[in-house]
Amino acid sequence: MWWKKNIRKILVPLIIIAILAAAFFFGGDAPDTSGQTLQTAAPTPEPSVAAQTPAPDGDESETGIPIGRETGEDAYLTDPVPTGKPAPAEPQETGKSDAAYSCTISISCADVLSNIDDCAPETAAVIPKDGWILRPVTVTFTEGESVFDVLQRVCRENNIHIEYNTAAGYNSAYIEGIGNLYEFDAGELSGWIYSVNGWFPNYGSSRYQLKSGDTICWVYSIDRSSYGVN
């Protein structure tokens, strides 16, 4: 009978003890993470856009060196020189000396005679009847001089009019007129061109360094395109 009267007094403390024991067993040893920061592995950085994209043709790298330039042209955009023909020599880089040589030079506008009737009267008036402004003549020059140097000198010595400008983009003088005959006076494709030993160079006369025995011919053509000159 005692058991039945006191069962509540016995069970309640046992239940409390059991609850406390369970709490200690399942949660007592768990570490306190309330003050810790969750750490995750750092993501692998993606390559930058600059590293993935090659530099465009012609841009400079960090060292200042042009990238992707393979045009085969020089700084003055000179077309390739035919095999066996002299390459241009830049006036500012050409050495000079007192060594003297000789060459032959002439100036002709005979090409205009074939259509002189189509020329303006003032143009026809300056054309020599035989087409020669300067017949072939042998002159001296010093080492390092150019075709343009010799042209200037013979025109000055023979009182021949000459007019030119400096074409910086081509690093050479450009002949506009000789003997008062100017480019375009005999048509939209007309003008002065030169040859050396029968070859019409594809660069300006200031860049053609002479050699002893060269033959220079200045020719006024009514169609420079036929010589590859525009």
C-alpha positions in Angstrom: 0.0 0.0 0.0 2.9 2.3 0.7 4.1 1.9 -2.9 0.8 3.1 -4.3 0.7 6.1 -2.0 4.3 7.3 -2.7 4.7 6.3 -6.5 4.4 10.0 -7.6 7.2 11.0 -5.2 9.4 8.3 -6.6 8.7 8.6 -10.3 9.0 12.4 -10.6 12.7 12.5 -9.3 13.6 9.5 -11.5 12.1 11.2 -14.6 14.1 14.4 -13.9 17.3 12.5 -13.4 16.7 10.6 -16.7 16.1 13.9 -18.6 19.3 15.5 -17.1 21.3 12.4 -18.0 20.1 12.3 -21.6 20.8 16.0 -22.0 24.3 15.5 -20.7 25.0 12.4 -22.9 23.7 13.8 -26.2 24.7 17.4 -25.9 27.2 17.9 -23.2 30.4 17.1 -25.2 29.3 19.1 -28.3 31.8 22.0 -28.9 30.5 25.5 -28.6 30.5 26.9 -32.2 28.7 30.2 -31.4 32.0 32.2 -31.6 33.6 30.5 -34.6 33.5 31.6 -38.3 32.7 29.1 -40.9 35.6 28.7 -43.4 35.3 27.5 -47.0 38.0 26.9 -49.6 39.0 30.0 -51.6 37.7 29.8 -55.2 40.3 29.4 -58.0 40.7 32.8 -59.7 39.7 32.9 -63.3 42.2 34.1 -65.9 41.9 37.8 -66.7 40.4 39.0 -70.0 43.8 40.4 -71.0 45.5 37.1 -70.4 42.9 35.3 -72.5 42.7 37.8 -75.4 45.8 38.1 -77.7 46.9 41.7 -78.4 45.5 42.9 -81.7 47.8 43.2 -84.7 50.1 46.3 -84.4 49.4 47.0 -80.7 52.4 47.3 -78.4 53.2 44.9 -75.7 54.2 46.0 -72.2 57.8 46.3 -73.5 56.8 48.7 -76.2 57.6 46.2 -79.0 55.0 46.1 -81.8 53.1 42.8 -82.0 52.1 41.0 -85.2 53.8 43.3 -87.7 54.8 41.2 -90.7 53.9 43.4 -93.6 57.3 43.2 -95.3 57.2 47.0 -95.8 59.7 49.5 -94.6 58.8 52.7 -92.7 58.0 54.5 -95.9 55.7 51.7 -97.3 58.1 51.0 -100.2 57.0 48.2 -102.5 59.5 45.2 -102.6 62.5 46.0 -104.8 63.0 43.6 -107.7 65.8 41.1 -107.3 69.1 42.5 -108.4 68.1 46.1 -108.1 69.5 48.5 -105.4 67.5 49.0 -102.3 66.7 52.6 -101.3 69.3 54.4 -99.1 67.9 56.9 -96.7 69.5 60.3 -97.1 69.9 60.9 -93.4 71.8 57.7 -93.0 74.0 57.8 -96.1 77.7 58.5 -95.5 79.4 61.2 -97.6 83.0 61.5 -98.8 85.1 63.5 -101.2 85.6 60.6 -103.5 84.6 61.7 -107.0 82.8 59.6 -109.6 81.0 60.2 -112.9 77.5 59.5 -114.3 75.4 60.5 -117.2 72.1 62.5 -116.9 69.5 63.7 -119.3 66.1 65.4 -119.2 63.5 64.7 -121.9 59.9 65.7 -122.5 59.7 64.1 -126.0 56.7 62.1 -124.9 54.6 65.2 -125.0 55.3 65.8 -128.7 53.0 63.0 -129.6 49.9 64.8 -128.4 51.1 68.4 -128.1 47.9 69.6 -129.9 46.0 68.5 -126.8 48.1 70.6 -124.5 47.2 74.1 -123.4 49.0 76.9 -125.4 51.1 77.9 -122.4 52.3 74.3 -122.0 53.0 73.8 -125.7 55.1 77.0 -125.6 57.7 75.5 -123.1 58.2 72.2 -125.0 61.5 72.2 -126.9 60.9 71.2 -130.5 63.3 68.2 -130.2 62.0 67.3 -126.8 65.3 67.7 -125.0 65.5 70.0 -121.9 69.0 68.6 -121.3 70.7 66.3 -123.7 72.8 63.5 -122.2 75.8 64.9 -120.4 78.5 63.3 -118.2 78.8 65.0 -114.8 80.8 64.3 -111.6 79.4 63.4 -108.2 80.8 62.5 -104.8 80.3 59.3 -102.9 76.9 59.2 -101.1 75.1 61.6 -103.4 71.7 60.7 -104.8 69.9 61.1 -108.2 68.1 64.1 -106.7 71.4 65.7 -105.7 72.8 65.5 -109.2 69.5 66.7 -110.8 69.6 69.8 -108.6 73.2 70.6 -109.5 72.8 70.2 -113.3 69.7 72.3 -113.3 71.4 75.1 -111.4 74.5 74.9 -113.6 72.5 75.0 -116.8 69.9 77.6 -115.6 67.1 75.0 -115.9 64.0 75.7 -113.8 63.1 73.1 -111.2 60.5 72.9 -108.6 59.9 70.2 -106.0 58.6 69.6 -102.6 59.6 67.3 -99.8 57.4 64.2 -99.4 58.0 63.4 -95.7 55.9 60.2 -95.9 58.3 58.9 -98.6 61.5 60.4 -97.2 62.3 61.9 -100.6 61.9 65.0 -102.8 59.0 65.0 -105.2 59.7 66.7 -108.6 56.7 68.9 -109.6 58.2 70.7 -112.5 61.3 71.0 -114.7 61.8 73.5 -117.5 58.4 75.1 -116.5 56.7 71.8 -117.4 54.6 70.6 -114.5 52.8 67.5 -113.5 49.3 67.2 -115.0 50.2 69.8 -117.7 49.7 67.1 -120.4 46.9 65.1 -118.8 45.8 63.8 -115.4 48.4 61.0 -115.5 51.3 63.1 -116.7 54.4 64.0 -114.7 58.1 63.5 -114.2 59.7 60.1 -113.6 63.3 58.9 -113.6 65.2 55.8 -114.5 68.7 54.6 -113.7 70.4 52.2 -116.1 67.0 51.6 -117.8 65.1 50.7 -114.6 62.4 53.0 -113.2 62.8 52.8 -109.4 59.7 52.4 -107.2 61.0 55.0 -104.6 62.0 58.6 -104.7 65.1 60.1 -106.3 66.5 61.3 -102.9 66.8 57.6 -101.9 68.7 56.4 -104.9 72.4 56.4 -104.1 74.5 56.7 -107.3 77.3 54.5 -108.4 80.1 55.3 -110.8 79.0 54.9 -114.4 75.2 55.1 -113.8 73.0 56.6 -116.5 70.1 58.8 -115.2 67.2 59.7 -117.5 64.5 62.1 -116.3 61.4 61.7 -118.5 58.2 63.6 -118.7 55.5 61.0 -119.3 51.9 61.6 -120.4 50.9 58.4 -118.7 53.0 57.6 -115.6 50.8 54.7 -114.7 52.4 52.7 -117.6 55.6 52.9 -115.5 53.9 51.8 -112.3 53.7 55.4 -111.0 50.4 57.1 -110.1 
